[in-house]
Amino acid sequence: MCANIRKNRGFTMIEAIAVLLLLGILSTVIISSYGATETNKLVAEEATLKGHLRFVQLRAMNDQVPWGIAFVANAYTLLRNGVPAPYDLPGADSVVHNLNFHHPGGRYDRHL
């Protein structure tokens, strides 16, 4: 019976190091996946903006009145002849598109 009591004293140093190592690896994976999610949102917004700019360019080339996009804060609006257009942006349900991303640093290194 004395032999069983000695074996149940606690964790060995190797077990404690293994647990800390696993916690470190898991936290690194979780933190890096969060950053990748924010990057993916930014890339998606970039692609949407490029598509909308191409749409406006096509409309402008095939119409007698000017077309454009007006940027205000975190949104932009489709314009036809200086006023909001009577058409929705492609893939949207209005002429206004709100930019849906957040970068905690407030600075983006990727160029549109």
The 8 nearest C-alpha neighbors of each residue, nearest first, counted from 0:
[[1, 2, 3, 4, 5, 6, 7, 8],
 [2, 0, 4, 3, 5, 6, 7, 8],
 [1, 3, 0, 5, 4, 6, 7, 8],
 [4, 2, 6, 0, 1, 5, 7, 8],
 [5, 3, 1, 6, 2, 7, 0, 8],
 [4, 6, 2, 3, 7, 8, 1, 0],
 [5, 7, 3, 4, 8, 2, 9, 1],
 [8, 6, 5, 4, 9, 3, 10, 2],
 [7, 9, 6, 5, 10, 4, 11, 3],
 [10, 8, 7, 11, 6, 5, 12, 14],
 [11, 9, 14, 15, 12, 8, 13, 7],
 [10, 12, 14, 13, 15, 9, 16, 8],
 [11, 13, 15, 14, 16, 10, 17, 9],
 [14, 12, 16, 11, 15, 17, 10, 18],
 [15, 13, 17, 11, 12, 16, 10, 18],
 [14, 16, 12, 18, 17, 13, 19, 11],
 [17, 15, 19, 13, 18, 14, 20, 12],
 [16, 18, 14, 20, 15, 19, 13, 21],
 [19, 17, 21, 15, 20, 16, 22, 14],
 [20, 18, 22, 16, 21, 17, 23, 15],
 [19, 21, 17, 23, 18, 22, 16, 24],
 [22, 20, 24, 18, 23, 19, 25, 17],
 [23, 21, 19, 25, 20, 24, 26, 18],
 [24, 22, 20, 26, 21, 25, 19, 27],
 [23, 25, 21, 27, 22, 26, 20, 28],
 [26, 24, 22, 28, 27, 23, 21, 29],
 [25, 27, 29, 23, 28, 24, 30, 22],
 [28, 26, 24, 30, 25, 29, 31, 23],
 [27, 29, 25, 31, 26, 30, 32, 24],
 [30, 28, 26, 32, 27, 31, 25, 33],
 [31, 29, 27, 33, 32, 28, 26, 34],
 [30, 32, 34, 28, 33, 29, 27, 35],
 [31, 33, 35, 29, 34, 30, 28, 36],
 [34, 32, 36, 30, 31, 35, 29, 37],
 [35, 33, 31, 37, 36, 32, 38, 30],
 [34, 36, 38, 32, 33, 37, 39, 31],
 [37, 35, 39, 33, 34, 38, 32, 40],
 [36, 38, 40, 34, 39, 35, 41, 33],
 [37, 39, 35, 41, 36, 40, 42, 34],
 [38, 40, 36, 42, 41, 37, 35, 43],
 [41, 39, 43, 37, 38, 42, 100, 44],
 [40, 42, 38, 44, 39, 43, 100, 45],
 [41, 43, 45, 39, 44, 40, 38, 46],
 [44, 42, 40, 46, 45, 41, 39, 47],
 [45, 43, 47, 41, 46, 42, 48, 40],
 [44, 46, 42, 48, 43, 47, 41, 49],
 [45, 47, 49, 43, 44, 48, 50, 42],
 [48, 46, 44, 50, 45, 49, 51, 43],
 [47, 49, 51, 45, 50, 46, 44, 52],
 [50, 48, 52, 46, 47, 51, 53, 45],
 [51, 49, 47, 53, 48, 52, 54, 46],
 [50, 52, 54, 48, 53, 49, 47, 55],
 [53, 51, 49, 55, 54, 50, 48, 56],
 [52, 54, 56, 50, 51, 55, 57, 49],
 [53, 55, 51, 57, 52, 56, 50, 58],
 [56, 54, 58, 52, 57, 53, 59, 66],
 [55, 57, 53, 59, 54, 58, 52, 60],
 [58, 56, 54, 60, 55, 59, 53, 61],
 [57, 59, 55, 61, 56, 60, 62, 54],
 [60, 58, 56, 66, 62, 57, 61, 65],
 [59, 61, 57, 58, 62, 56, 63, 55],
 [62, 60, 58, 59, 57, 63, 56, 64],
 [63, 61, 59, 64, 60, 58, 65, 66],
 [62, 64, 65, 61, 59, 60, 66, 80],
 [65, 63, 62, 80, 66, 79, 59, 61],
 [66, 64, 80, 59, 79, 67, 63, 81],
 [67, 65, 79, 59, 78, 80, 55, 64],
 [68, 66, 78, 77, 55, 79, 69, 65],
 [67, 69, 77, 76, 78, 75, 70, 66],
 [70, 68, 76, 75, 71, 67, 77, 78],
 [69, 71, 75, 74, 68, 76, 72, 73],
 [70, 72, 74, 75, 73, 69, 76, 97],
 [71, 73, 74, 70, 75, 98, 97, 69],
 [74, 72, 98, 97, 71, 75, 70, 99],
 [75, 73, 97, 96, 98, 71, 72, 70],
 [74, 76, 70, 69, 96, 95, 71, 68],
 [77, 75, 95, 69, 68, 94, 78, 96],
 [76, 78, 68, 94, 84, 83, 67, 95],
 [79, 77, 83, 84, 67, 82, 81, 66],
 [78, 80, 66, 84, 81, 82, 65, 83],
 [79, 81, 65, 64, 82, 66, 78, 84],
 [80, 82, 79, 78, 83, 66, 65, 67],
 [83, 81, 78, 79, 80, 84, 77, 85],
 [84, 82, 78, 77, 79, 85, 76, 94],
 [83, 85, 79, 78, 86, 77, 82, 94],
 [84, 86, 83, 87, 94, 79, 78, 77],
 [87, 85, 84, 94, 88, 93, 77, 83],
 [88, 86, 94, 93, 92, 89, 91, 85],
 [87, 89, 94, 91, 93, 90, 86, 51],
 [90, 88, 91, 87, 51, 54, 50, 92],
 [89, 91, 88, 92, 87, 47, 93, 51],
 [92, 90, 88, 89, 93, 87, 96, 94],
 [91, 93, 87, 90, 88, 94, 89, 95],
 [92, 94, 87, 95, 91, 88, 96, 86],
 [93, 95, 87, 77, 88, 76, 86, 84],
 [96, 94, 76, 93, 75, 77, 97, 74],
 [95, 97, 75, 74, 98, 76, 94, 93],
 [98, 96, 74, 73, 99, 95, 75, 76],
 [97, 99, 73, 74, 100, 96, 44, 75],
 [100, 98, 97, 101, 44, 40, 73, 41],
 [99, 101, 40, 41, 98, 102, 37, 44],
 [100, 102, 103, 99, 37, 105, 41, 40],
 [101, 103, 105, 104, 100, 106, 37, 107],
 [104, 102, 105, 101, 106, 37, 100, 107],
 [105, 103, 106, 102, 107, 101, 108, 37],
 [104, 106, 102, 103, 107, 101, 108, 100],
 [107, 105, 104, 108, 102, 103, 109, 101],
 [108, 106, 109, 105, 110, 102, 104, 41],
 [107, 109, 110, 106, 111, 105, 104, 38],
 [110, 108, 107, 111, 42, 41, 106, 45],
 [109, 111, 108, 107, 45, 42, 41, 106],
 [110, 45, 109, 49, 48, 46, 42, 108]]
